[in-house]
Amino acid sequence: MSPIIALDFPTIEETTAFLERFKGVRPLTVKIGMELFYGVGPRAVGGVMLQGDVNVFLDLKLHDIPHTVERAAYQIGRMGVQLTTAHATGGSEMLAAAKRGLLAGAAESGFPAPKLLAITQLTSTSPAMMHNELQIPGPVADSVQHLAAVAQAAGADGVVASAQEAPLIRAITRPDFLIVTPGIRPAGSENGDQVRTTTPAQAAQLGSSAIVVGRPITQAADPVKAFKQIGRQWRRANE
């Protein structure tokens, strides 16, 4: 899979203008996150899909009581997206409810069910934050591995995690379990608010299934060139 582009824009007009630059790059997978979805609503998904041969990763990070998450996931399942997310810290019952909702919504609308990815620990989470603020003891990697095991047992199709934890996740999950990795920064790039980052090549070598890249592409002087360079680094390391 080519790198997933995080569409971190506030309006559908900016999003569409950005995607116009990628008309010759297909198939394309993009991530619609909270900023765009909360600003535009479900039409953000439809607007992106109208570009043709574009897969959508709808990253809303569901986290609530199981019933509420199931009903929200039902609505997501009706949209025709390929991937979506829920927080693993919501627990196994909540994750199972999310999966049920996605399956029911997709079945009603005639779409394949989206893959459910469980958010483990955000790539902005440092050991100090996890220990002092969340009061979770031990290494971040141990928490991520544990949450991945919970997610797999609850029926999730994969997790979102830093590539730094991918080997530990691979050690305890089935071969087709997805590890989707944000926090990707090409060598020499600024980390910004990300803490646990890797390069595209490192992510491939560590066992990530797919990488999500935002600012290094969307804020590049030539986004298409940046996308292709990152894609080459990712593919070469996968060969």
N, CA and C of each residue as an Amber inpcrd file, in Angstrom:
protein
   717
   0.8390000  -1.1910000   0.0000000   0.0000000   0.0000000   0.0000000
   0.8790000   1.2480000   0.0000000   0.5150000   2.2260000  -0.8140000
   1.2220000   3.5030000  -0.8080000   0.9530000   4.2300000   0.5030000
   1.7830000   5.2090000   0.8650000   1.5210000   5.9760000   2.0900000
   0.1140000   6.5650000   2.0970000  -0.5110000   6.5440000   3.2580000
  -1.8170000   7.1580000   3.4450000  -1.5960000   8.6340000   3.7550000
  -2.2390000   9.5130000   3.0100000  -2.0640000  10.9420000   3.2160000
  -3.1070000  11.4450000   4.2120000  -2.6470000  12.0740000   5.2860000
  -3.5570000  12.6590000   6.2660000  -4.0080000  14.0320000   5.7690000
  -5.2970000  14.1500000   5.4560000  -5.8530000  15.3930000   4.9250000
  -6.2120000  16.3360000   6.0740000  -5.2160000  16.9820000   6.6140000
  -5.4360000  17.8550000   7.7690000  -5.7810000  19.2700000   7.3020000
  -6.9870000  19.4000000   6.7380000  -7.4740000  20.6830000   6.2450000
  -8.8180000  20.9930000   6.9020000  -9.1600000  22.2740000   7.0550000
 -10.4110000  22.6240000   7.7210000 -11.6340000  22.6760000   6.8170000
 -11.4440000  22.7290000   5.4860000 -12.5880000  22.8780000   4.5770000
 -12.5110000  21.8800000   3.4420000 -13.6640000  21.5950000   2.8490000
 -13.6920000  20.6960000   1.6960000 -13.0560000  21.3570000   0.4870000
 -13.1220000  22.6830000   0.4160000 -12.5130000  23.3930000  -0.7200000
 -10.9940000  23.2260000  -0.7090000 -10.3710000  23.3810000   0.4520000
  -8.9240000  23.1930000   0.5510000  -8.5530000  21.7370000   0.2760000
  -9.3800000  20.8360000   0.7620000  -9.1270000  19.4130000   0.5520000
  -9.1920000  19.0640000  -0.9280000 -10.2260000  19.5310000  -1.5890000
 -10.3920000  19.2450000  -3.0100000  -9.2650000  19.8560000  -3.8330000
  -8.8740000  21.0820000  -3.4980000  -7.7790000  21.7300000  -4.2270000
  -6.4880000  20.9470000  -4.0550000  -6.2580000  20.4360000  -2.8650000
  -5.0640000  19.6240000  -2.6270000  -5.1060000  18.3440000  -3.4530000
  -6.2520000  17.6630000  -3.4420000  -6.3650000  16.3950000  -4.1600000
  -6.2960000  16.5780000  -5.6740000  -6.6550000  17.7550000  -6.1630000
  -6.5300000  18.0280000  -7.5970000  -5.0930000  17.8370000  -8.0660000
  -4.1530000  18.1000000  -7.1900000  -2.7400000  17.9720000  -7.5460000
  -2.3350000  16.5090000  -7.7020000  -3.1780000  15.6050000  -7.1870000
  -2.8680000  14.1750000  -7.2240000  -3.7090000  13.4270000  -8.2600000
  -4.2500000  14.1360000  -9.2380000  -5.1370000  13.4940000 -10.2110000
  -4.4740000  12.3360000 -10.9420000  -3.1830000  12.4310000 -11.1700000
  -2.4900000  11.3660000 -11.8810000  -1.9590000  10.2780000 -10.9790000
  -2.2750000  10.3420000  -9.6920000  -1.7770000   9.3550000  -8.7280000
  -2.9550000   8.5350000  -8.2360000  -3.1140000   7.3490000  -8.7550000
  -4.2030000   6.4640000  -8.3790000  -3.7090000   5.0120000  -8.3900000
  -4.2340000   4.1500000  -7.4890000  -5.1920000   4.4850000  -6.4360000
  -4.5240000   5.2950000  -5.3400000  -5.3340000   5.9820000  -4.5580000
  -4.8390000   6.8400000  -3.4940000  -5.6330000   6.5250000  -2.2300000
  -4.9540000   6.4900000  -1.1020000  -5.6330000   6.3130000   0.1780000
  -5.3770000   7.5420000   1.0330000  -6.4370000   8.1170000   1.5690000
  -6.3110000   9.3310000   2.3630000  -7.0070000   9.1590000   3.7070000
  -6.5570000   9.9320000   4.6710000  -7.1540000   9.8920000   6.0050000
  -7.9300000  11.1750000   6.2470000  -9.1920000  11.0190000   6.6090000
 -10.0160000  12.1380000   7.0410000 -10.1020000  12.0630000   8.5560000
  -9.6180000  13.1160000   9.2080000  -9.5970000  13.1250000  10.6560000
 -10.6350000  14.0590000  11.2420000 -10.4620000  14.3710000  12.5110000
 -11.4620000  15.1350000  13.2480000 -11.6430000  16.5480000  12.7010000
 -10.5450000  17.2190000  12.3470000 -10.6630000  18.6110000  11.9190000
 -11.5900000  18.7480000  10.7210000 -11.3350000  17.9780000   9.6750000
 -12.1510000  18.0730000   8.4670000 -13.5590000  17.5400000   8.7040000
 -13.6890000  16.4070000   9.3960000 -15.0100000  15.8130000   9.5900000
 -15.8840000  16.6810000  10.4790000 -15.3220000  17.2330000  11.5430000
 -16.1240000  18.0890000  12.4240000 -16.4720000  19.4130000  11.7520000
 -15.6280000  19.8570000  10.8240000 -15.9040000  21.1030000  10.1310000
 -16.9050000  20.9620000   9.0000000 -16.8830000  19.8290000   8.3360000
 -17.6790000  19.6380000   7.1200000 -18.7760000  18.5940000   7.2980000
 -18.5250000  17.6080000   8.1770000 -19.4930000  16.5450000   8.3630000
 -19.3030000  15.4190000   7.3500000 -20.2800000  14.5210000   7.2560000
 -20.1570000  13.3680000   6.3670000 -19.9070000  13.7190000   4.9050000
 -20.2690000  14.9380000   4.4800000 -20.0170000  15.2730000   3.0740000
 -18.5300000  15.3490000   2.7650000 -17.6810000  15.4150000   3.8150000
 -16.2370000  15.3450000   3.5840000 -15.8720000  14.0160000   2.9400000
 -16.5030000  12.9490000   3.4210000 -16.2330000  11.6170000   2.8620000
 -16.7080000  11.5460000   1.4190000 -17.9410000  11.9950000   1.1670000
 -18.4740000  11.9610000  -0.1860000 -17.6680000  12.8200000  -1.1400000
 -17.2350000  13.9950000  -0.6760000 -16.4590000  14.8760000  -1.5260000
 -15.1390000  14.2770000  -1.9430000 -14.5020000  13.5740000  -1.0260000
 -13.2340000  12.9180000  -1.3420000 -13.4570000  11.7510000  -2.2920000
 -14.5030000  10.9620000  -2.0410000 -14.7660000   9.8020000  -2.8950000
 -15.1140000  10.2080000  -4.3190000 -15.6810000  11.3820000  -4.4940000
 -16.0040000  11.8600000  -5.8410000 -14.7640000  12.0740000  -6.6910000
 -13.6060000  12.1270000  -6.0640000 -12.3590000  12.2850000  -6.8210000
 -12.0470000  11.0370000  -7.6530000 -12.6420000   9.9060000  -7.3050000
 -12.4680000   8.6790000  -8.0830000 -11.2520000   7.8780000  -7.6730000
 -11.4690000   6.5970000  -7.3760000 -10.4140000   5.6500000  -7.0000000
  -9.6020000   6.1490000  -5.8040000 -10.3090000   6.7010000  -4.8260000
  -9.6780000   7.1650000  -3.5880000 -10.2950000   6.4040000  -2.4220000
  -9.4660000   5.7010000  -1.6770000  -9.9180000   4.9900000  -0.4850000
  -9.8480000   5.9260000   0.7140000 -10.7910000   5.7750000   1.6350000
 -10.8760000   6.6840000   2.7740000 -10.6570000   5.9390000   4.0950000
  -9.7530000   6.4810000   4.8680000  -9.5100000   6.0580000   6.2440000
 -10.1450000   7.1410000   7.1200000 -11.2940000   6.8410000   7.7120000
 -12.0120000   7.8030000   8.5430000 -11.5590000   7.6300000   9.9860000
 -10.7800000   8.5830000  10.4660000 -10.1030000   8.4530000  11.7520000
 -10.7740000   9.3530000  12.7900000 -11.8530000   8.8510000  13.3990000
 -12.5890000   9.6240000  14.4020000 -12.3320000   9.1460000  15.8290000
 -11.6070000   8.0520000  15.9760000 -11.1780000   7.5710000  17.2920000
 -12.3580000   7.4540000  18.2760000 -13.3130000   6.6310000  17.9390000
 -14.4950000   6.4590000  18.7860000 -14.0940000   6.0210000  20.1890000
 -14.7450000   6.6090000  21.1920000 -14.4600000   6.2440000  22.5830000
 -15.6400000   6.6820000  23.4420000 -16.4840000   5.7320000  23.7990000
 -17.6720000   6.0370000  24.5970000 -18.2140000   4.7180000  25.1220000
 -19.3880000   4.7410000  25.7110000 -19.9820000   3.4920000  26.1760000
 -20.2910000   2.6170000  24.9560000 -20.3190000   1.2940000  25.1300000
 -20.4790000   0.4060000  23.9700000 -21.6800000   0.7090000  23.0920000
 -22.8340000   0.9920000  23.6940000 -24.0380000   1.2450000  22.8810000
 -23.8430000   2.4520000  21.9800000 -23.3010000   3.5350000  22.5260000
 -23.0940000   4.7460000  21.7320000 -22.1050000   4.5000000  20.6130000
 -21.0310000   3.7900000  20.9130000 -20.0250000   3.4890000  19.8900000
 -20.6040000   2.5950000  18.8020000 -21.4240000   1.6330000  19.1810000
 -22.0320000   0.7510000  18.1790000 -22.9080000   1.5450000  17.2130000
 -23.7000000   2.4810000  17.7310000 -24.5740000   3.2660000  16.8570000
 -23.7710000   4.2190000  15.9770000 -22.6920000   4.7870000  16.5260000
 -21.8300000   5.6470000  15.7190000 -21.1300000   4.8360000  14.6290000
 -20.6500000   3.6590000  14.9830000 -19.9730000   2.8030000  14.0070000
 -20.9370000   2.3510000  12.9130000 -22.1940000   2.1420000  13.2760000
 -23.2160000   1.7970000  12.2830000 -23.2910000   2.8800000  11.2000000
 -23.2780000   4.1450000  11.6230000 -23.3260000   5.2410000  10.6530000
 -22.0650000   5.2770000   9.7970000 -20.9210000   5.0020000  10.3830000
 -19.6730000   4.9610000   9.6220000 -19.7110000   3.8140000   8.6150000
 -20.2490000   2.6750000   9.0250000 -20.3300000   1.5270000   8.1220000
 -21.1480000   1.8080000   6.8790000 -22.0990000   2.7480000   6.9760000
 -22.9630000   3.0910000   5.8430000 -22.2780000   4.0210000   4.8350000
 -21.1000000   4.5480000   5.1740000 -20.4630000   5.5670000   4.3330000
 -19.5990000   5.0080000   3.2100000 -19.1830000   3.7580000   3.3280000
 -18.3430000   3.1920000   2.2800000 -16.8670000   3.4410000   2.4550000
 -16.4410000   3.8020000   3.6840000 -15.0140000   4.0040000   3.9200000
 -14.3280000   2.6530000   4.0920000 -13.0080000   2.6530000   3.9900000
 -12.2650000   1.3930000   4.0630000 -11.6880000   1.1010000   5.4480000
 -11.3600000   2.1460000   6.1970000 -10.7480000   1.9840000   7.5140000
 -11.3690000   2.9810000   8.4830000 -11.4410000   2.6060000   9.7530000
 -11.8770000   3.5520000  10.7740000 -11.2770000   3.1310000  12.1100000
 -11.4580000   3.9860000  13.1300000 -10.7450000   3.7620000  14.3890000
 -11.6320000   3.8960000  15.6210000 -11.2100000   3.1850000  16.6730000
 -11.7900000   3.3280000  18.0120000 -10.6530000   3.1400000  19.0100000
 -10.7570000   3.7820000  20.1530000  -9.7000000   3.6770000  21.1570000
  -9.7240000   2.3180000  21.8490000  -8.5830000   1.6520000  21.8670000
  -8.4840000   0.3670000  22.5650000  -8.7350000   0.5240000  24.0540000
  -8.4410000   1.7050000  24.6000000  -8.6480000   1.9210000  26.0350000
 -10.1290000   1.9630000  26.4070000 -11.0160000   1.9570000  25.4020000
 -12.4430000   1.8260000  25.6840000 -12.8150000   0.4260000  26.1350000
 -11.9030000  -0.5230000  25.9220000 -12.1280000  -1.8850000  26.3890000
 -12.6810000  -2.8170000  25.3330000 -12.6340000  -4.1140000  25.6430000
 -13.0130000  -5.1370000  24.6690000 -14.4870000  -5.0870000  24.3020000
 -15.3540000  -4.8000000  25.2740000 -16.7870000  -4.7440000  24.9800000
 -17.0920000  -3.6040000  24.0090000 -16.4340000  -2.4680000  24.2070000
 -16.6500000  -1.3350000  23.3080000 -16.1340000  -1.6360000  21.9060000
 -14.9550000  -2.2500000  21.8050000 -14.3950000  -2.5880000  20.4950000
 -15.2830000  -3.5930000  19.7610000 -15.7930000  -4.5810000  20.4830000
 -16.6920000  -5.5580000  19.8640000 -17.9690000  -4.8750000  19.3810000
 -18.4610000  -3.9050000  20.1450000 -19.6490000  -3.1620000  19.7320000
 -19.3710000  -2.3490000  18.4780000 -18.1870000  -1.7490000  18.3960000
 -17.8120000  -0.9930000  17.1990000 -17.8060000  -1.8990000  15.9750000
 -17.2810000  -3.0910000  16.1360000 -17.2280000  -4.0380000  15.0150000
 -18.6440000  -4.4260000  14.5830000 -19.5140000  -4.6800000  15.5290000
 -20.8970000  -5.0260000  15.1870000 -21.5630000  -3.8910000  14.4160000
 -21.3640000  -2.6760000  14.8920000 -21.9650000  -1.5330000  14.2240000
 -21.4770000  -1.3660000  12.7990000 -20.1830000  -1.5180000  12.5980000
 -19.6200000  -1.3900000  11.2490000 -20.2020000  -2.4460000  10.3120000
 -20.2750000  -3.6700000  10.7810000 -20.8020000  -4.7560000   9.9510000
 -22.2680000  -4.5130000   9.5880000 -23.0600000  -4.0740000  10.5550000
 -24.4800000  -3.8460000  10.3040000 -24.6930000  -2.6800000   9.3420000
 -23.9600000  -1.5860000   9.5520000 -24.1130000  -0.4230000   8.6810000
 -23.6850000  -0.7130000   7.2590000 -22.5820000  -1.4310000   7.1060000
 -22.0990000  -1.7670000   5.7700000 -23.0620000  -2.7190000   5.0620000
 -23.5960000  -3.6760000   5.8020000 -24.5280000  -4.6300000   5.1980000
 -25.7800000  -3.9280000   4.6910000 -26.2690000  -2.9520000   5.4410000
 -27.4660000  -2.2300000   5.0250000 -27.2260000  -1.4340000   3.7450000
 -26.0330000  -0.8780000   3.6020000 -25.7430000  -0.0120000   2.4610000
 -25.0900000  -0.7400000   1.2940000 -24.7520000  -2.0060000   1.4870000
 -24.1550000  -2.7750000   0.4020000 -22.6720000  -2.5420000   0.2110000
 -21.9960000  -1.9820000   1.2060000 -20.5550000  -1.7570000   1.1260000
 -19.8190000  -2.8670000   1.8680000 -18.5660000  -3.1400000   1.5020000
 -17.7340000  -3.9970000   2.3550000 -17.5390000  -3.3050000   3.7000000
 -17.4960000  -4.0710000   4.7590000 -17.3250000  -3.4660000   6.0890000
 -15.9440000  -2.8370000   6.2170000 -15.8590000  -1.6430000   6.7950000
 -14.5380000  -1.0420000   7.0330000 -13.7200000  -1.8940000   7.9970000
 -12.4240000  -1.8510000   7.8250000 -11.5290000  -2.4780000   8.7910000
 -11.5050000  -1.6230000  10.0530000 -11.6010000  -2.2660000  11.1980000
 -11.5700000  -1.5560000  12.4640000 -10.1560000  -1.5900000  13.0370000
  -9.5950000  -0.3940000  13.2410000  -8.2740000  -0.2610000  13.8390000
  -8.4310000   0.2950000  15.2520000  -7.7520000  -0.3050000  16.2030000
  -7.8010000   0.1600000  17.5840000  -6.6070000   1.0700000  17.8580000
  -6.8950000   2.2500000  18.3870000  -5.8360000   3.1660000  18.7810000
  -5.1990000   2.6410000  20.0610000  -3.8910000   2.4840000  20.0550000
  -3.1950000   1.9940000  21.2570000  -2.7720000   3.2040000  22.0930000
  -1.4990000   3.5750000  22.0450000  -1.0390000   4.8190000  22.6590000
  -0.6640000   5.7880000  21.5330000  -1.1700000   7.0000000  21.6050000
  -0.8930000   7.9840000  20.5740000   0.6130000   8.2060000  20.4330000
   1.0580000   8.5250000  19.2110000   2.4890000   8.7400000  18.9970000
   2.9760000  10.0240000  19.6440000   2.0550000  10.8170000  20.1920000
   2.4450000  11.9940000  20.9720000   2.6250000  11.6630000  22.4500000
   2.3460000  10.4060000  22.8320000   2.4420000  10.0030000  24.2400000
   3.8820000   9.6620000  24.6060000   4.4120000  10.3640000  25.5820000
   5.7570000  10.0990000  26.0910000   5.6660000   9.2090000  27.3230000
   6.7700000   8.5630000  27.7150000   6.7430000   7.7840000  28.9640000
   6.3430000   8.6290000  30.1700000   6.8410000   9.8680000  30.2440000
   6.5010000  10.7270000  31.3880000   5.0070000  11.0150000  31.4330000
   4.4220000  11.3070000  30.2870000   2.9900000  11.5750000  30.2520000
   2.1970000  10.3370000  30.6600000   2.5800000   9.1800000  30.1280000
   1.8420000   7.9560000  30.4300000   1.9150000   7.6300000  31.9210000
   3.0910000   7.8250000  32.5030000   3.2620000   7.4940000  33.9190000
   2.6090000   8.5320000  34.8320000   2.9000000   9.8060000  34.5790000
   2.5060000  10.8570000  35.5160000   1.0660000  11.3200000  35.3510000
   0.5770000  11.3440000  34.1120000  -0.7620000  11.8600000  33.8740000
  -1.8060000  10.7470000  33.7490000  -1.4600000   9.6950000  33.0110000
  -2.4040000   8.5950000  32.8400000  -2.2730000   7.5480000  33.9430000
  -1.1760000   7.6280000  34.6800000  -0.8760000   6.6930000  35.7740000
  -0.8650000   5.2440000  35.3020000  -0.2620000   5.0420000  34.1400000
  -0.0440000   3.6920000  33.6170000   1.4230000   3.3630000  33.8280000
   1.7510000   2.3630000  34.6270000   3.1600000   2.0400000  34.8910000
   3.7960000   1.2650000  33.7420000   5.1140000   1.1700000  33.7790000
   5.8390000   0.3580000  32.8170000   6.1450000   1.0900000  31.5270000
   6.8600000   0.4310000  30.6230000   7.2160000   1.0390000  29.3430000
   5.9880000   1.2650000  28.4530000   6.0600000   2.2880000  27.6170000
   4.9910000   2.5440000  26.6520000   4.7760000   1.3200000  25.7700000
   5.8600000   0.6860000  25.3490000   5.7610000  -0.4650000  24.4490000
   4.9530000  -1.6030000  25.0630000   5.0840000  -1.8140000  26.3740000
   4.3210000  -2.8770000  27.0270000   2.8270000  -2.5710000  27.0000000
   2.4830000  -1.2940000  27.2240000   1.0720000  -0.8970000  27.1720000
   0.5100000  -1.1020000  25.7770000   1.2880000  -0.7260000  24.7680000
   0.8430000  -0.8800000  23.3790000   0.6350000  -2.3540000  23.0470000
   1.5640000  -3.1980000  23.4330000   1.4410000  -4.6280000  23.1540000
   0.1990000  -5.2120000  23.8290000  -0.0310000  -4.8300000  25.0680000
  -1.2100000  -5.3230000  25.7880000  -2.4960000  -4.8800000  25.1000000
  -2.5690000  -3.6090000  24.6920000  -3.7760000  -3.1090000  24.0390000
  -3.9880000  -3.7770000  22.6870000  -2.9110000  -4.1140000  22.0000000
  -3.0350000  -4.8360000  20.7290000  -3.6390000  -6.2210000  20.9490000
  -3.2320000  -6.8800000  22.0170000  -3.7960000  -8.1980000  22.3340000
  -5.2810000  -8.0800000  22.6620000  -5.6580000  -7.0600000  23.4190000
  -7.0690000  -6.8250000  23.7420000  -7.8620000  -6.5780000  22.4660000
  -7.2940000  -5.7600000  21.5740000  -7.9840000  -5.4120000  20.3290000
  -8.2030000  -6.6340000  19.4430000  -7.1830000  -7.4640000  19.3120000
  -7.3260000  -8.6600000  18.4730000  -8.3950000  -9.5910000  19.0480000
  -8.3740000  -9.7860000  20.3450000  -9.3550000 -10.6730000  20.9860000
 -10.7770000 -10.1520000  20.8310000 -10.9310000  -8.8230000  20.7250000
 -12.2580000  -8.2190000  20.6010000 -12.7590000  -8.1680000  19.1680000
 -11.9340000  -8.6030000  18.2100000 -12.3750000  -8.6480000  16.8200000
 -11.8940000  -7.5090000  15.9520000 -11.0210000  -6.6430000  16.4750000
 -10.4650000  -5.5800000  15.6400000  -9.5680000  -6.1780000  14.5610000
  -9.4350000  -5.4590000  13.4660000  -8.6300000  -5.9310000  12.3390000
  -7.1770000  -5.4900000  12.4290000  -6.8960000  -4.5980000  13.3630000
  -5.5370000  -4.1110000  13.5000000  -5.4860000  -2.9940000  14.5180000
  -4.3410000  -2.3410000  14.5680000  -4.1350000  -1.2540000  15.5100000
  -3.4600000  -0.0810000  14.8150000  -3.5460000   1.0590000  15.4610000
  -2.7230000   2.2090000  15.1180000  -1.6810000   2.3200000  16.2080000
  -0.4070000   2.3020000  15.8100000   0.6760000   2.3290000  16.7890000
   1.9370000   2.8390000  16.1240000   2.8460000   3.3330000  16.9360000
   4.1560000   3.7080000  16.4220000   4.8620000   2.4670000  15.8890000
   5.6420000   2.6500000  14.8460000   6.4170000   1.5310000  14.3020000
   7.4130000   1.0000000  15.3190000   7.7670000   1.8230000  16.2860000
   8.7100000   1.3680000  17.3070000   8.1630000   0.1650000  18.0790000
   6.8390000   0.0690000  18.1530000   6.2310000  -1.0630000  18.8730000
   5.8040000  -2.2060000  17.9500000   5.9840000  -2.0370000  16.6400000
   5.5050000  -3.0490000  15.6890000   6.0700000  -4.4460000  15.9420000
   7.3650000  -4.6030000  16.2280000   7.8630000  -5.9660000  16.4640000
   7.1690000  -6.6620000  17.6400000   6.8810000  -5.9220000  18.7110000
   6.1900000  -6.5130000  19.8570000   4.7590000  -6.9010000  19.5040000
   4.1110000  -6.0790000  18.6770000   2.7480000  -6.3930000  18.2470000
   2.7580000  -7.6160000  17.3400000   3.7000000  -7.6640000  16.4150000
   3.8010000  -8.8100000  15.4940000   4.0090000 -10.1130000  16.2670000
   4.6980000 -10.0390000  17.3870000   5.0250000 -11.2550000  18.1480000
   3.8020000 -11.9090000  18.7690000   2.7020000 -11.1530000  18.9290000
   1.5460000 -11.7100000  19.6510000   0.2550000 -11.7030000  18.8310000
   0.3270000 -11.2660000  17.5790000  -0.8910000 -11.1800000  16.7660000
  -0.7770000 -12.0500000  15.5220000  -1.9140000 -12.2950000  14.8990000
  -1.9440000 -13.1330000  13.7110000  -1.2630000 -12.4060000  12.5380000
  -0.8340000 -13.1370000  11.5100000  -0.0760000 -12.5220000  10.4210000
  -0.8120000 -11.4220000   9.6730000  -2.1470000 -11.5200000   9.5700000
  -2.8900000 -10.5130000   8.8030000  -3.3630000  -9.3320000   9.6550000
  -2.9530000  -9.2940000  10.9100000  -3.3320000  -8.1910000  11.8000000
  -2.6020000  -6.9310000  11.3400000  -3.3590000  -5.8540000  11.1140000
  -2.7830000  -4.6360000  10.5570000  -2.1160000  -3.7740000  11.6280000
  -0.9800000  -3.2010000  11.2680000  -0.3150000  -2.2200000  12.1140000
  -0.1430000  -0.9610000  11.2610000  -0.9960000   0.0100000  11.5110000
  -0.9720000   1.2580000  10.7450000  -0.2380000   2.2980000  11.5830000
   0.7570000   2.9110000  10.9720000   1.7090000   3.7250000  11.7080000
   1.6770000   5.1960000  11.3220000   1.2760000   6.0540000  12.2670000
   1.4540000   7.4950000  12.0760000   2.8240000   7.9070000  12.6250000
   3.0400000   9.2160000  12.7780000   4.3170000   9.6740000  13.3190000
   5.4790000   9.4050000  12.3910000   5.2160000   9.4340000  11.0820000
   6.2630000   9.1890000  10.0960000   6.9290000  10.5140000   9.7340000
   8.2240000  10.5500000   9.8670000   8.9810000  11.7420000   9.5380000
  10.2070000  11.3470000   8.7130000  10.2710000  11.7590000   7.4370000
  11.4810000  11.4970000   6.6510000  12.7080000  12.0580000   7.3520000
  13.8540000  11.4650000   7.1080000  15.0880000  11.9200000   7.7440000
  15.2680000  13.4210000   7.5380000  15.5570000  14.1250000   8.6360000
  15.7780000  15.5620000   8.5470000  14.5450000  16.3990000   8.7910000
  13.3530000  15.7620000   8.8800000  12.1120000  16.5100000   9.1010000
  11.9430000  16.8540000  10.5770000  11.1580000  17.9000000  10.8310000
  10.8240000  18.2660000  12.2010000   9.7880000  17.2870000  12.7560000
   9.9170000  16.9350000  14.0340000   8.9610000  16.0190000  14.6580000
   7.6390000  16.6930000  15.0020000   7.6470000  18.0200000  15.1980000
   6.4280000  18.7010000  15.6010000   5.9720000  18.1880000  16.9610000
   4.6730000  17.8450000  17.0720000   4.1470000  17.3650000  18.3600000
   4.2290000  15.8510000  18.4990000   4.8870000  15.1890000  17.5520000
   5.0510000  13.7450000  17.6340000   6.2700000  13.4140000  18.4940000
   6.1750000  12.3440000  19.2750000   7.2720000  11.9460000  20.1510000
   7.9410000  10.6710000  19.6420000   7.1440000   9.6330000  19.3590000
   7.6900000   8.3410000  18.9530000   7.6080000   8.2300000  17.4320000
   8.5950000   8.7880000  16.7510000   8.5730000   8.8600000  15.2900000
   9.5470000   7.8600000  14.6710000   9.3120000   7.5650000  13.3860000
  10.2520000   6.7620000  12.5980000  10.2490000   7.2970000  11.1730000
  11.2670000   6.9270000  10.4030000  11.2810000   7.2420000   8.9780000
  10.4320000   6.1970000   8.2430000  10.0670000   6.4560000   6.9760000
   9.3120000   5.4430000   6.2190000  10.0550000   4.1120000   6.1300000
  11.3620000   4.1640000   5.9020000  12.1330000   2.9200000   5.7800000
  12.1720000   2.1670000   7.1060000  12.3500000   2.8840000   8.2000000
  12.3620000   2.2340000   9.5090000  11.0310000   1.5640000   9.8140000
   9.9310000   2.2300000   9.4540000   8.6040000   1.6520000   9.6960000
   8.4430000   0.3380000   8.9400000   8.8960000   0.3100000   7.6930000
   8.8070000  -0.9240000   6.9090000   9.6550000  -2.0300000   7.5280000
  10.8580000  -1.6900000   7.9220000  11.7670000  -2.6860000   8.4920000
  11.2720000  -3.2260000   9.8220000  10.5420000  -2.4000000  10.5690000
  10.0380000  -2.8170000  11.8760000   8.7460000  -3.6250000  11.7950000
   8.0840000  -3.6100000  10.6150000   6.9080000  -4.4500000  10.4370000
   5.5780000  -3.7490000  10.3090000   5.5710000  -2.4430000  10.0570000
   4.3050000  -1.7390000   9.8460000   3.6260000  -2.2410000   8.5680000
   2.2920000  -2.2920000   8.6040000   1.5240000  -2.6730000   7.4140000
   1.3240000  -1.4870000   6.4830000   1.1860000  -0.3040000   7.0590000
   0.9400000   0.9100000   6.2790000   1.3970000   2.0950000   7.1080000
   1.7390000   3.1900000   6.4170000   2.1520000   4.4000000   7.1160000
   1.2080000   5.5450000   6.7690000   1.0160000   6.4360000   7.7490000
   0.1820000   7.6230000   7.5640000   1.0910000   8.8400000   7.6460000
   1.0280000   9.6890000   6.6190000   1.9110000  10.8510000   6.5620000
   1.0680000  12.0980000   6.3180000   1.2250000  13.0950000   7.1770000
   0.4700000  14.3330000   7.0270000   1.3300000  15.4840000   6.5890000
   1.8280000  16.2390000   7.5610000   2.5320000  17.4910000   7.2760000
   3.7280000  17.3690000   6.3370000   4.5440000  16.2960000   6.4120000
   5.6540000  16.2110000   5.4520000   5.1900000  16.1760000   3.9890000
   3.9140000  15.8330000   3.7610000   3.3620000  15.8790000   2.4020000
   2.5090000  17.1210000   2.2080000   1.5500000  17.3440000   3.1000000
   0.5880000  18.4340000   2.8820000   1.2270000  19.8080000   2.9620000
   2.3160000  19.9480000   3.7190000   2.9710000  21.2420000   3.8500000
   4.2280000  21.3610000   3.0030000   4.4740000  20.3590000   2.1590000
   5.6460000  20.4050000   1.2760000   5.4160000  21.3940000   0.1410000
   6.5040000  21.9580000  -0.3710000   6.3990000  22.8740000  -1.5100000
   5.8090000  22.1560000  -2.7160000   6.1450000  20.8910000  -2.8860000
   5.6050000  20.0550000  -3.9610000   5.0610000  18.7760000  -3.3270000
   3.7870000  18.7560000  -2.9330000   3.2350000  17.5960000  -2.2270000
   3.3390000  16.2850000  -3.0080000   3.1240000  16.3310000  -4.3150000
   3.1820000  15.0970000  -5.1110000   4.6000000  14.5340000  -5.1070000
   5.5780000  15.4040000  -5.2550000   6.9710000  14.9630000  -5.2200000
   7.3060000  14.3700000  -3.8600000   6.8780000  15.0270000  -2.7840000
   7.1340000  14.5180000  -1.4310000   6.4710000  13.1600000  -1.2320000
   5.2270000  13.0200000  -1.6980000   4.5020000  11.7530000  -1.5930000
   5.2520000  10.6350000  -2.3110000   5.7140000  10.9140000  -3.5080000
   6.4170000   9.8840000  -4.2870000   7.7530000   9.5130000  -3.6530000
   8.4660000  10.4950000  -3.1140000   9.7420000  10.2060000  -2.4550000
   9.5410000   9.3330000  -1.2300000   8.5390000   9.6740000  -0.4280000
   8.2420000   8.8740000   0.7630000   7.7920000   7.4750000   0.3610000
   6.9830000   7.3850000  -0.6870000   6.5340000   6.0880000  -1.1820000
   7.6850000   5.2120000  -1.6440000   8.6620000   5.8160000  -2.3200000
   9.8270000   5.0450000  -2.7670000  10.6250000   4.5140000  -1.5750000
  10.8050000   5.3530000  -0.5660000  11.5320000   4.9040000   0.6300000
  10.8060000   3.7430000   1.3050000   9.4930000   3.8520000   1.3730000
   8.6640000   2.8090000   1.9920000   8.7350000   1.5040000   1.1960000
   8.5750000   1.6090000  -0.1320000   8.5650000   0.3850000  -0.9480000
   9.9290000  -0.2970000  -0.9860000  10.9920000   0.4820000  -1.1000000
  12.3360000  -0.1250000  -1.1520000  12.6370000  -0.9060000   0.1180000
  12.2270000  -0.3680000   1.2470000  12.4760000  -1.0550000   2.5080000
  11.6140000  -2.2970000   2.6600000  10.5180000  -2.3710000   1.9070000
   9.6280000  -3.5400000   1.9430000  10.0620000  -4.6430000   0.9900000
  10.9830000  -4.3450000   0.0890000  11.3980000  -5.3280000  -0.9250000
  12.2610000  -6.4310000  -0.3300000
